[in-house]
Amino acid sequence: MTLLSTTLETAPPAPLRLSSFARLARRHPLVLIGGGLLVLLLVLALAAPLYAGDPGNMDPFERLKSPSAEMWFGSDNLGRDVFARTIFGARISLVVGLLSAACAAMIGLLIGILAGYNRTFDSIVMRVMDGLMSIPTILLAIALISLTGPGIGILIIAIAIPETPAVARLVRSVVLSVRERPYVEAALCGGARLPKVLWRHILPSTIPSLMVQGATVCASAIMTEAGLSFLGVGVPPEIPSWGNMIANSRLYLAIAPLTIFAPGICLAVTVLAVNLLGDGLRDMFDPRAKRRR
């Protein structure tokens, strides 16, 4: 016992193994690229107060200035720092996109599981989902915002509701296929209660598809938020957002092009990162892709 304890205490620490990380980078580079870009954008957005300055500070004497050491992207028509507003605008897009995707995923997961196991609930709720899917997302979001007024909270809800039917139908299709498998029937025949079967056997089968669909919903939510802010029904004008930045600067494209290009490029990069992550997750969880390797 003494010899064993002495050996354990004097044994050198195990070297850091990076084989799993290298394997992930080699087999699923899209997950690494998309996830890395999103993490970088999230860190830049969270640390914005430390380096980006005040996005709401207006100086009429510095209107539409070219990029300089003080204002890296120049200034807009009200003398505000375009770089600071672009960095702080990332907060709105990421928060709205991630929370809208999370809300749509949770609500759609619940509806899809219940619809896959209850025919009465399925016949009623799925018709409601079909009706919501027939309405364009941005029109339904505008209608909901018009009833309550603009705000980040209502914007998240207004985007999550139109995105929920696609998640619910996806989860329902997975549940309908999984519920007929032998191990589920064996669990039910063995006396397991339905909630336990749903939790232990049905829910884990929906997670891979739900993650991929969540990435798609997140990218769509970011674009919808930018479109709503561009139309003036998104976040309030005093809050920096890529959509309202593009809307406010569209008349000054020839004079100060960075006032539009900076938020536009950031918006495109963010949506690209989310789509790359979604494509990588799809390849990661696709059994046929695994067999090809």
Disulfide bonds with the S-S distance in Angstrom:
none
